[in-house]
Amino acid sequence: MSDPELTRLAYIGGIPFYDPEGMRFHLPAYLSLAITRFEERDAGNVLEVLMNTLTRSTIQTDERFSLLNQAQRRCISDVLSYLRTTYELESPKLDAAVLSWQR
């Protein structure tokens, strides 16, 4: 059975189109989804975009994250670290992102 909320998030464009204010507002919902529904079939598209966005090598210069404070950046690092450990994700790109968000 398909979850309408996940389907809506997956097909509205979302993360790639948010400006800094939109990112600061919507990112907590995406991070919550990553923690609570990572393995659900309908979460796949949403989480793939989220993970790609948060592990990009240009994250330090990405304007969309310019309004995040240190605590918010640390939260992103913690979520990525949780996902890495819980789901045994192995990726040098993910490891670098976890450290990058701590800065």
Buried (B, 14 or more C-beta within 10 A) or exposed (E): EEBEBBBEBBEEEBBEEBEBEBBBEBBEEBBEBBEEBBEBEBBEBBBEBBBEBBBBEEBEEEEBBEBBEEEBBBBBBBBBBBBBEEEEEEEEEBBEBBEBBEE
